[in-house]
């Protein structure tokens, strides 16, 4: 990676269980050498604290995948 280069990180949350997962939250620490420019989840509310995004996804149904 070189300075100024754009990098895309993809995170997946899935539920392989037989019941819904409730109050799901994804916490993702971004390395200090990366600058968070945009964070676009397929669902949920995004907050950041110190550059680390946190996504409150809510309920994830059995077999569902959230990006």
HUNORRA-V805840 format. One record per pair of residues at least 24 apart in sequence whose ideal C-beta (glycine too) atoms are under 7 Angstrom apart, sorted by the first residue. I is the first residue (numbers start at 1). J is the second residue. Records with the same first field share a line. If there is no record, write none. Layout:
I=J / J
//
This chain:
7=34
10=67
12=65 / 67
13=57 / 60 / 66
14=64 / 65
15=60 / 61 / 62 / 63 / 64
17=62
18=62
19=62
20=59 / 60 / 61 / 62
21=59 / 60
22=59
24=57 / 58 / 59 / 60
25=54 / 55 / 56 / 57
26=55 / 57
27=54
28=52 / 53
41=67
42=66 / 67
//
